[in-house]
């Protein structure tokens, strides 16, 4: 309880500075990139290239643990399908400098988008996974998103206090203290307060067996967002693993290629994958 009372947003960040794997393992070409956040904190990113002619680029704001050298692995399948990947580390993660901090990490996400657009002149897609979804939605609210074609939000929680309260409710000794997260955690950055402000096509992904973030979080974000939008619920799948499903991968490629009606202004649909 004392940790919650400190109002410490770093409870949601679990970085390390280990190089878990590099694109060399998959014989993929990539660039090590260093750039400054808005407060001059030096950040690190990888721009990874497919072996074939590029079909486009996906920007990734990864989840709260480890660093980009572990998170890029789940996107190798997409790179092998012909897409470039730009993935970066927030302050305090991997080779990025600085100390972990919520507001700074949101600024890092915005700075990463701006840096990408400084050299990549085409339209592109953005994806935020888990905590990265919250950071991405906050960053998108504050900038010109003209070059972004669509936004993908994968396994993201509705709000910091909401998920803290949910976890506490599962421990009976904590029941009398469930009001504490609403006082102790930072306000103003919740995904549920940002998602309706993003005027872009949106795709929400979630695994039905997610033990960390209930899929109901993505459903609530989906309902709060504006069309065009989709929500894909993947059965028997855990946290940020929806894109491991072969059928989901196929449909995701269709989404990136603007297949069918994904970009119609009034389009709204939920899909369930076995």
Secondary structure, DSSP 8 states (H G I E B T S, - for coil): -HHHHTT-GGGG-EE-------GGGGT--EEEEEEE-TT--EEEEEEE--SS---EEEEEE--SEE-HHHHGGGGHHHHHTTEEEEEE--TTSTT--S---HHHHHHHHHHHHHHHHHH--S-EEEEEETHHHHHHHHHHHTS--TTEEEEEEES--S-HHHHHHHHHHTSGGGGGGTTHHHHHS--S--GGGTGGG--SEEEEEEETT-SSS-HHHHHHHHHHS-SSEEEEEETT--TT-GGGSHHHHHHHHHHHTT-TTTT-TT-EEEEEE-
